[in-house]
Amino acid sequence: MHPRLRDYFHAEVIGGKEKPFSWRRVFQKAMRSKRCNYIFWFRIAYVLYAKNSRTLKSLAKNINNRMVRRYGVEIMLGAEIDEGLVLPHPIAIVITKHVCMGKNVTVLQNTTIGIDGKGNQGLTIGNNVWIGANCCIIGTGLRIGNDVRIGAMSFVNQDIPDRTTFVTPKEGRLIPWD
């Protein structure tokens, strides 16, 4: 078994290092909660895909495809995602395999994180990042720093420095009917 799988489950399914770890608790929470169930199976597929075996990679792809159909969440295998990933509402989330995420990243529903194809560099997302609902983060070589909050409905196509709140300005205009 992957030495980090226990760490992933402890942080993401059980809910923090202050609570004692037990496999029974992991399975109970994973079967009761939609959010925990997705994270549980994603992490199993994630760890299997990292192995150097075509059979295990194929099994990982099958698990991931089933989770895509069941939840509508596509986190591509091959993405580097550290422990502490939180998906409070796992629906309509797409994350490219060209991303490197730090610890304790929260991604809300209807969010897309991808590259624009203009180069071969991926995205880097730091530690303790909160990404609001309906966000779109698109670009090649983007860096989102540590301790960043990205507001709901934001479009990100530029680097964001550490300890920043990013909000896309919204100009509402009323257009009268003719």
Number of C-alpha atoms within 10 A of each C-alpha: 8 11 8 13 15 17 17 21 26 23 20 23 26 22 18 15 11 9 10 10 17 12 11 9 15 20 16 14 17 20 14 10 12 16 20 25 19 21 22 22 17 21 22 19 23 24 20 23 21 14 13 9 11 11 12 16 19 14 16 24 18 13 17 25 17 13 20 20 10 11 16 16 23 21 22 19 23 15 16 16 20 17 21 22 21 21 20 13 16 21 18 16 23 19 19 20 19 21 24 17 21 20 18 20 23 17 25 21 20 19 23 22 20 19 23 13 11 9 10 10 14 21 23 19 23 21 21 20 26 19 23 20 19 18 23 20 21 19 21 20 20 20 19 25 20 20 18 22 21 23 17 18 18 20 18 19 16 14 15 19 15 16 14 15 14 17 15 13 9 8 6 6 6 6 6 5 4 3
